[in-house]
């Protein structure tokens, strides 16, 4: 097993809080639907301990587990706002500043055969 990284052992506070909130929301949704951890684990093909870790917001839990839980409760549309293209103004500005000319000039294609 590879050594755990810094993010897994001591994530930034904002990341830790976001994962805990997501886990709490997933647990609330599961309980409201009267689905047990064992039943949810069976649906997703994972161990119930993995789901319990996700509901606690454990940073080493895979994103697929979170997405699977959302899918199993018909909440996957909730990811639309997260998975949508980001308005990354800083990244776009940096990319514009560092754009370079083409290494080779583009050649126009001819329709002459």
C-alpha positions in Angstrom: 0.0 0.0 0.0 1.5 3.4 -1.0 2.1 5.9 1.7 -0.7 8.4 2.4 -0.2 11.9 1.2 -0.5 15.1 3.1 -4.0 15.7 1.8 -5.2 12.4 3.3 -3.6 12.8 6.7 -4.1 16.6 7.3 -6.4 18.1 4.6 -6.9 21.9 4.6 -9.6 23.0 6.9 -12.0 24.1 4.1 -11.6 20.6 2.4 -12.2 18.8 5.6 -15.3 20.9 6.3 -16.7 20.4 2.8 -16.2 16.6 2.9 -17.9 16.4 6.4 -20.8 18.5 5.1 -21.2 16.3 2.0 -21.1 13.2 4.2 -23.7 14.6 6.6 -25.9 15.4 3.6 -25.6 12.0 2.1 -26.4 10.4 5.5 -29.4 12.6 5.9 -30.7 11.7 2.4 -30.1 8.0 3.0 -31.9 8.0 6.4 -34.8 10.0 4.9 -35.2 7.3 2.3 -35.1 4.6 5.0 -32.1 2.9 3.4 -29.7 1.0 5.7 -25.9 1.2 5.2 -26.0 -2.6 4.4 -28.6 -2.1 1.7 -26.8 0.9 0.2 -23.5 -1.0 0.3 -25.2 -3.9 -1.5 -26.5 -1.6 -4.2 -23.1 -0.1 -4.8 -21.0 -3.3 -4.4 -18.9 -1.9 -1.6 -18.4 -2.7 2.1 -20.7 -0.8 4.6 -17.6 0.6 6.3 -16.7 2.4 3.1 -20.1 4.1 3.1 -19.7 5.0 6.8 -16.3 6.6 6.0 -18.0 8.6 3.3 -20.7 9.8 5.6 -18.0 10.9 8.1 -16.3 12.8 5.3 -13.1 10.7 5.4 -10.7 12.3 2.8 -9.3 9.0 1.6 -12.8 7.8 0.4 -12.9 7.7 -3.4 -15.0 10.2 -5.3 -16.7 7.2 -7.0 -18.3 6.2 -3.6 -19.7 9.7 -3.2 -21.0 9.7 -6.8 -22.4 6.2 -6.4 -24.3 7.2 -3.3 -25.8 10.2 -5.1 -26.7 7.9 -8.0 -28.4 5.3 -5.7 -30.6 8.0 -4.2 -31.4 9.6 -7.5 -29.4 12.7 -6.5 -26.7 12.6 -9.2 -28.1 15.8 -10.8 -26.8 17.5 -7.6 -23.3 17.1 -9.2 -24.3 19.2 -12.2 -23.2 22.4 -10.5 -19.8 20.9 -9.5 -19.1 19.1 -12.7 -20.1 22.0 -15.0 -17.4 23.9 -16.7 -15.9 26.3 -14.2 -15.7 30.1 -14.7 -11.9 30.0 -14.2 -11.1 33.7 -14.9 -7.7 33.5 -13.3 -6.7 30.4 -15.2 -7.9 31.8 -18.5 -6.0 35.0 -17.9 -2.8 33.1 -17.1 -3.3 30.9 -20.3 -3.7 34.1 -22.4 -0.5 35.5 -21.0 1.5 32.4 -21.7 0.1 31.6 -25.1 2.8 31.2 -27.7 2.9 31.3 -31.4 2.5 28.0 -33.3 5.7 26.1 -33.7 4.9 25.5 -37.3 2.7 27.8 -39.4 -0.6 26.2 -40.4 -0.9 25.2 -44.0 -4.2 25.8 -45.7 -5.6 22.6 -47.2 -6.3 22.7 -50.9 -9.2 21.0 -52.6 -7.1 20.4 -55.7 -6.7 16.8 -56.4 
